[in-house]
Amino acid sequence: MLPYCPGLRFKKGEYSAVANLMPDIQKFVEPRFVIPPPKEYDHELERVPTIDEIAYMTGERIGKNWPVRRAFLDANFIANQLDDDGLRKIFRIAQGRNPQIVPVARLADLRSPLYKEFMCRSALKIAVLVTYEEVDVDAIREALAMARVAAEECVLFIDFSGAPLDPEIAAGSIAGIFDLADQVGRWQKIIFQASNFPSKNPAVHGGDELISRDEWSVFHAALDECDVSPDRIGYGDFGADCSGMVFPKGKGGGRAIRHIRYTTPTHTLVVRADSEGKDDVLMQDVCQRIIDSGQFAGQAFSRADHQIYRVAQRLDGPGNATMWREWNMIHHMTRVVRDLGVMAGVSFSDGPTTVAAEQFALFEEDQDA
């Protein structure tokens, strides 16, 4: 079931997260990067970028943060605002920085000659993305034929956004969709993608909330029921986020929600700060509450866990909204890869740790006093 294929918004907190994974975790991650539309505020530029800037920045950021490993690049949210040359520029620059960037195409894209230009010159040429409702054998075969590409040269992402994910009622249906997709041809991989995380922050100010990771549970239940070999089905979610790719318009949006989403083996623990106060005090409390929750995996679990520990100990500052998103994602992706690794018999090394300094008394007490 490795590698793990999360759907990530190509925003700083998310592309920085994959860049800062531990190397032995990183080699088992193949993200689907979704390029935001041009009305999405860019925190590095501190403004909304132009179309031309998006093309160059995407390539440059891939070159800096994900230069050698495979990733999937999804331009669907920007494609309708680009002409053909603009879309060509996106993929030309990105694939120039990393030749293992695989384009993601919807069925309608496969019927257009344009996406043939972006196909990789390797055994894996393109990724096909369909919703669970679009898994129709004849329609997919027709689209592949028009693109002159075989299922054996593709991976198939199946987006289960909006589908019921309760394992007790949905496992059989999802297993049936895996089996139906397999009838199209021998895909290099069929990749499940879903999330049960809500679109709005579920925790109240100063509160904690546990959200079940139904996408994780139903995936494994469906594996047991379908006829496709487990090594040909891949797991994907949307990182520590919901499946709705909704991008804010214009500058920045509202005030950042001071919170951390902490993935456990079965749930996401959402720890939210009080509504009033300074970031350094509030985020120290948030991080300490994670450590005290009984769910903390230990500071050596990932670089994010190490950072959470350091903030709780007041060894580092509180970070900011982009950094909190990065910590959420680093911990989440590490959790998923480690847990998939257990099933695959793969082990991973520990990350960094900090030994907290102890305060000693200036004078030792007299033991006979």
N, C-alpha and C positions, 0 to 999 in steps of 0.2 A: 504493500500500500504506500510505501515511500516512493517518490518524493511527495511532500505536502505542497499543495497548490492554492494558497490563499488569494482571494480577490482583494486587491489593495488599491485604494485611491492614490494616485501619484501625487501625494502631498508630502511636504517635508517630514512630518512626523512618521510617515509610513515608509518612504524610501530610505530615510535615515535609519529606521528600525532594522530593515533587512541588511543594511550595510554594517550594522553594529551587532549582529548576531555572532555568537561564538563560531569560529570556523568549522568545527565539526557538526554544528547544527546547520549552518549556512549551506553546506553541500547537499543537504536533503530538502531544500526549499526551492521551488520553482514558481515564483509569484506571477499572477496575472495583474499587471499594472494597468489601471484605468485612467486615461488622461482626462483631467477635468475640463469642462467647457471654458471658453475664454472669458466668461463673466465671473469665474472663480477668483477670489482675491489670493494673490501670491504673497506669502509671508516673507520670502527672501527679497523680493522686489519692493514689497510694501505698497503694492498697487496691483491693478488688474493688468496682466500682460497682453500684448498684441498677439495676433495669430502668428506672425513671423517669429516673435520671441518664444512662443510656446514650442514651435518646431525645434529651434536651437536649444532651448533650455531642457527640453525632454531628452535630447541626445546627450547633452553635456552632463546632466544629472545621472543618466544611466551610466555614462562613462566613468563618473566619479564614484557612484554608489553600488553599481552592479555590473562591473565591466567584463566579466569572463564567464559567468554561469548563465544557464538558460533561464529565460523569463518570457512571458507572453505579454504582448503590447496590444491593448484594446483602445482604439481611437473612436469608438462608436459615439461617445458623447460630444465629440468635436467635429466629426466627419461632415455633418450637414452644414457646418459653417466654413468649410474649406472647399476650394475647387480641387480638381485632380492634382494639380501641381503642388498645392499646399499639403495634401495628404502624402504625396510622393516624398516631399521634403521631410515630413515627420519620420517616415520609415527609413529613408536613406540615411539621415543623420544618426538615428538610433541604432540601426544595424551597422553603420560605420563605426560606432563606438563599441558595440558588442555584436559580433556576427551571430551570436546565439539568441538574438531577439526574434521570437516567433510571432508573426501577426495573428491576431484574433479576428475571425470573420463570422458574421451572421449568415444565414442562408441567402438572404438577398445580396450580400456582398459577393458570395461565390458565383452568383449569376452575372456579375459585372466583370469585365476583363481587367479592371484596374488591379484587383487584389492578386492576380497572377504575377504582377510585377514585384510584389512584396514577398513572395514565397521564398523560403530558405532553400539553399542548395545543399541539402542534407537529407538524411532519411526521414526526418520530421520536417515537413514543408510548411504546414499551417495548422492552426487550432480552429476548430469550429465550435461556436457557442450557440446553444439553443435553450429555450425554456423547456420545462418539463412537458408543457402542452404542445410543443412543436416536435416531439419525438415521433415522427411519422416516417416509416421505412422508405416509402416511395418518394416522398418529398426530399428527403435528405440524399437519397441516391441520385435523384435528378440534379440537385444542386452540385453534388460532387462531380457528376459527369460533365456539367457545363463548365466547371473549373478545370476539368481534365486532371483531377487528382483522385487518388484512391484512398479509401478509409485507412488502409495500412500506412499511409503517409501522413496521417493526421492524428491529433488527439481530439476528443470530443468533451467539451464542458457542458454539463447539464445544470442549468440554473433552476433551483427549486424554490426561488423566492415566491412567497405567497402560498406555497403548498403546506398542508397540515404536516407537522413534524412529530406529532405524538407517536412514539415508537409502537405503542400498542395497536394503533389503527392505521399507521401509514407505512410500516415496513414492507408489507406485501405489495402495495402499490408502487413503491419506489423500486423494489426488486423487479417487478414486472417491467418498469421503464428501463432498467439496466438490461434486461433480457431483450426487450424490443430494440434498443439501440444496438445491441450486439448483432442483430440480424442484418443490419446495414452492411457490415463488413468487419474485418478484424482491426479495429482501431488500435493504435499503439497504446492508448489509455482512454478509459471512460472516467471522467472526473466529476464527481459529485460536488456541488457547491450550494451551500445554504447557511442560514443563520437564524437562530431563535431569539437573538438579542433584540429588544424593542427599539423602535425608532426614536423614542424620547427617553431621556435619562430616568430610570425607574426609582432612584433613591431620593428621598426628601433631604433638605438641608440638615446636615449633621447626622444623617442616618445611613444605614447599610441596607443593601438588598441583595438577595441571592436569586440569580436567574438560571434556570436549568439549561444545560447545553443539549437541547433535544436534537439538534443537528448531528451531534457526535453520537448520541445513542441510537438514533434511527438509522444512521449510516451503517453502524455495525450490525444492527438487527437485519437490515436489508441485505447485507453481504451474506448472512447465513441462509437467506431465503432464495437468492437469485442463483442462476446456473452459470453465470460468468465467473471465470477463475479470479480469485481475489487479487492476484498479482496484476490483473489487467484493469482494476478499478482503483482510482485514486481519490484521496480525500481533499476537499477544499472547503473553506468557509470564507468569511469576510474579515478575518482577523478578529480583534476584540471590538467588533462593531456589528451593526445591523446590515441586512442585505440591500437596503434601499440606497441606491447611488444617487442621493439628492445633494446637490451642491448649492451653497448659498450664493446669492447674487450680490455683486458690488462689494464695497469695502468691509472686510473683516467680520461682519455680523455683530451679534451682541457680546456681552461680557462672557468670558470663558467660564465654564462650569468647573469649579475646583474639585476634582475627584480623580480616582483611579479605578480602573476596571481590572480586577485580578482574577485570572482564569485558574480554576481548580480542576481536578480530574473530571468532575461532572457538572460544575456550575461556574457562573461568573459572579464573583463577589464585587459589588459596586459600593465603594466607600466614598461618601460625599462630605465635603467640608461644611461647616456652618456658613450662614449667609453673610455674616459680617466679620471683618477682621483682616489682618495682614496675611499675605501668602505664606511667609516664613513660619508663622505660628500655626496657621490652618493646615498647611500641607505636612508639617511635622506631625501633627495630630493624625491626619489621614494615614500617613505611612506607619505610625505607631499602632494604629487600630488594625491595619493589615497584619502586622507582626503578631499582635495579641489575639487575632481572630481564630487561631488554631488551623488556619488554611495556608499560612506562609510556608513556602517550599524551602526556605533557607537562602541566605545571601549568596551562596555559591551556585544556586540553581541557574541564574542567568545574570547578565550585566544589569538588567533592569532591577532584579531582586537586590543586587548589591547596592544599586543607587537608592532604592527604597529604604534599605537598612541605613545607609549613610544619612539620608534626610531625617529619618526617625531619630538618629543619634546626634543630629545638628552638626554633622561633619561637613555637609554641603548645603547650599542654598535650596530653595523650594522648587526651582525650575519654573517652567511656564507652560502654557497650554500645548504648544508643540512638543515639548519634552515629555509631558504627561502622556500624550498620545503615543510617543515613541516608546516609553516604558511599558504602556499597556500592550503594544504590539510585540515588543521584544519578548516579554514574559509569555504572552499568549502563544507566539510561534514556537518558542522553546518548549512550552508545555506540550503542544501538539506533536512536535517532532520527537520529543522524548517518549511520549506515550505510544506513538506509532512504532518507534524504535524497539520498545519492549516486545511488541507483537512480532517484529521482524528479527529479533535477536541482535539488535544493534545497541551498543552502549555508548555513552558520551562522557566527556571529561567535565569536571566541575569548573565553574567560573571563578572570578576574583573574590577575595574576601578582605574584610578589614577587621583587625583585632581592636576592640574598643579599649582605650586607655583607662587604667584604673587610677582612682584618686587615693593616695596613701596619706595617712596622718603625718603631720610634721614630726611629732614625737610619739614613740610607741608607748602604749599604756603600761604601767607597772603591773605585771601579771599577779603580784602578791598583794596588790592594793585591795 
